[in-house]
Amino acid sequence: MWFATKLTEAPQEQPASVLAAAQQAGLDASDTSRNDELERHIKAATAYVERYCSIRLVTQSIEMICDSFRDLDHLPDAPLQDIGEITYLDPTGVAQVLAADVYENHLDDLSPSIVLGYGKAWPAIRPGSRIRITATAGYGAAAAVPAPIVSAILDLVGLSFSLSGKDVLVRMDTVEGVGSRQYGGVVEVSGAVERAVADLLANYRRWPL
C-alpha cells in the first residue's frame, strides 16, 4: 500500500509564466500591478492539474512511502527523472539502504516502476515498517512541460482571473452612454473551460493505483 507522497523540495519555477498568464487574461503586458494575483492563479491552476492528472510538472524532490516491495511495481508519482535511494528497516529495526544492484529503474513516461534485478531477492523487512524511496520528479524545467498541459493551466488561469471580483450571477454589463454587453453565465463559461481543459489533459491523466 502506498501512503501520501512527501514533497521534500518544491519546484523553483511555475510551468506557466506571468507574462503568458497576463496575455491569457487580456491584460496589457506592461501593466505589472496584478502580477501577484496572476501568480496566485498560476499556482492554484498548477496544483489543480497535478492533482487531477496525478503527475508532477516542474522538477521537484519527493519521498514516496509504501509498506511492501511488491508496491514498487507501480510507483504513485510520475514522471520521474531518477531514483535517489530506497531505505527500509531490517527485521531487527536497523535502517538499511537497498543496494543499487538489487533492482532496476523503469522510469517509463507516466508508468514508472522499480523491478527486481535478475537473480536477486528483496530483503526481509521489519513487519509494520515503511519503505521510503527518494526521487526527482517532473518533466524538467518549465520549458519541458508539454504544451497541452501549459495551455490547460492558462485556460484555468483565464477563467479564475475573469471571475475574481465579479458577481457570477450577472449576465450583462452596462456602461452609461456606451451600451451593454450580454455574456454567458458562470455555469456555461466554466463548463466550456472545464471541457477544454479535460481534453487538453486527456493524454496526461494517470488513473489511481
C-alpha positions in Angstrom: 0.0 0.0 0.0 1.2 3.5 -0.8 1.0 6.4 1.6 0.8 10.1 0.8 3.9 11.3 -1.0 6.0 13.9 0.7 7.3 16.9 -1.1 10.9 17.5 0.1 12.0 20.2 -2.3 9.4 22.4 -4.1 9.8 23.5 -7.8 11.8 26.6 -8.3 9.5 27.9 -11.0 6.0 27.6 -12.3 5.1 25.9 -15.7 3.4 29.0 -17.0 4.9 32.5 -16.9 3.2 35.6 -15.6 3.5 37.2 -19.0 1.6 34.3 -20.6 -1.0 34.5 -17.9 -1.4 38.2 -18.4 -2.0 37.7 -22.1 -4.5 35.0 -21.4 -6.3 37.3 -19.0 -6.3 40.1 -21.6 -4.1 42.4 -19.6 -1.5 44.9 -21.0 1.8 43.2 -20.7 3.4 46.4 -19.5 1.0 46.6 -16.5 2.6 44.6 -13.7 0.2 45.8 -11.0 -1.6 42.5 -10.9 1.3 40.1 -11.2 1.0 38.9 -7.6 -2.7 38.0 -8.3 -1.7 36.2 -11.6 1.0 34.2 -9.7 -1.6 33.0 -7.2 -3.9 31.9 -10.1 -1.0 30.1 -11.8 -0.1 28.2 -8.6 -3.7 27.3 -8.0 -4.1 26.1 -11.6 -0.8 24.1 -11.5 -1.9 22.4 -8.2 -5.2 21.5 -9.8 -3.6 20.0 -12.9 -1.1 18.0 -10.8 -3.9 16.6 -8.6 -6.3 16.0 -11.5 -3.7 14.1 -13.5 -1.7 12.6 -10.6 1.5 13.9 -12.1 4.4 16.3 -11.3 5.2 19.1 -13.6 8.3 21.1 -12.9 11.4 19.4 -11.3 10.8 18.7 -7.6 12.1 16.3 -5.0 9.8 13.8 -3.4 9.7 10.9 -1.0 7.3 8.0 -1.8 6.3 5.7 1.1 4.9 2.1 0.9 4.8 -0.9 3.1 5.9 -3.7 0.7 8.5 -4.2 -2.0 5.6 -5.5 -4.2 4.3 -2.0 -4.3 7.3 -0.9 -6.4 5.7 -2.5 -9.5 3.6 0.7 -9.8 5.0 3.9 -8.4 2.5 6.5 -7.4 4.2 9.6 -8.9 5.2 10.4 -12.4 7.1 11.4 -14.5 10.3 10.5 -12.6 13.7 11.7 -13.7 15.7 9.5 -11.3 15.5 7.4 -8.1 17.7 8.6 -5.3 17.8 5.7 -2.7 15.5 3.2 -1.2 15.6 2.7 2.5 13.9 0.2 4.8 14.1 -1.3 8.3 15.6 -4.8 8.5 13.9 -7.4 10.8 16.0 -6.1 13.8 14.8 -2.5 13.2 18.0 -1.2 11.8 17.7 1.3 8.9 19.2 0.0 5.7 19.8 1.4 2.2 18.8 -1.1 -0.5 21.8 -1.9 -2.7 21.5 -0.5 -6.2 22.3 -3.8 -7.9 19.3 -5.4 -6.3 16.8 -3.5 -8.5 16.3 -1.8 -11.9 14.5 1.5 -12.5 12.0 1.5 -15.3 11.1 5.2 -15.5 8.9 5.0 -18.5 6.9 8.1 -19.0 3.8 8.0 -16.8 4.1 4.4 -15.7 7.3 4.2 -13.8 8.3 1.1 -11.7 11.1 -0.4 -9.8 11.7 -4.1 -10.6 13.8 -6.8 -9.0 17.1 -7.4 -10.8 17.7 -10.8 -12.4 18.7 -13.4 -9.9 18.1 -11.0 -6.9 15.7 -11.2 -4.0 14.1 -8.5 -1.9 15.4 -8.3 1.6 13.3 -9.1 4.6 11.8 -6.0 6.4 10.5 -5.4 9.9 6.7 -6.1 10.0 4.7 -2.9 10.0 7.6 -0.7 8.9 7.8 1.5 5.8 9.9 1.6 2.7 10.9 5.0 1.6 12.0 6.0 -1.9 13.5 9.4 -2.7 13.2 10.6 -6.3 13.4 13.6 -8.6 10.0 14.1 -10.2 8.7 16.3 -13.0 9.3 16.8 -16.7 12.2 19.1 -16.0 12.4 22.9 -16.2 9.3 24.8 -17.0 10.1 24.8 -20.7 10.0 21.0 -20.7 6.4 20.7 -19.6 4.2 19.6 -22.6 2.4 22.4 -24.3 -1.1 21.0 -23.8 -0.6 21.0 -20.1 0.6 24.6 -20.1 -2.4 25.5 -22.3 -4.7 23.9 -19.7 -3.1 25.8 -16.9 -3.5 29.1 -18.8 -7.2 28.3 -19.6 -7.8 27.8 -15.9 -5.9 31.0 -15.0 -8.0 32.9 -17.6 -11.2 31.6 -16.1 -10.4 32.2 -12.4 -9.0 35.6 -13.2 -12.1 36.7 -15.2 -14.4 35.5 -12.3 -12.4 37.1 -9.5 -14.2 40.1 -8.0 -17.3 39.7 -10.2 -20.8 38.8 -9.3 -21.1 35.5 -11.2 -24.9 35.8 -11.4 -24.7 38.9 -13.5 -25.1 38.2 -17.2 -24.9 41.7 -18.6 -22.6 44.7 -18.2 -23.9 48.1 -18.9 -21.8 51.3 -19.4 -23.9 54.5 -19.4 -23.7 56.3 -22.7 -21.9 53.4 -24.3 -24.2 50.4 -24.3 -24.4 47.0 -22.8 -22.9 43.6 -23.3 -24.5 40.3 -22.6 -22.5 37.2 -21.9 -22.9 33.6 -20.8 -23.4 32.8 -17.2 -20.7 31.3 -15.0 -22.1 27.8 -15.5 -21.9 27.9 -19.3 -18.4 29.6 -19.3 -16.9 27.3 -16.6 -18.3 24.2 -18.2 -16.8 25.1 -21.6 -13.4 25.8 -20.0 -13.5 22.6 -17.9 -14.3 20.5 -21.1 -11.4 22.2 -22.9 -9.1 21.5 -20.0 -10.1 17.9 -19.8 -9.5 17.4 -23.5 -6.0 19.0 -23.2 -5.1 16.8 -20.2 -6.6 13.5 -21.5 -3.2 12.1 -22.6 -1.5 13.0 -19.3 -4.0 11.7 -16.8 -3.0 8.7 -14.7 -5.6 6.6 -13.1 -5.3 5.8 -9.3 -3.3 2.8 -8.4 
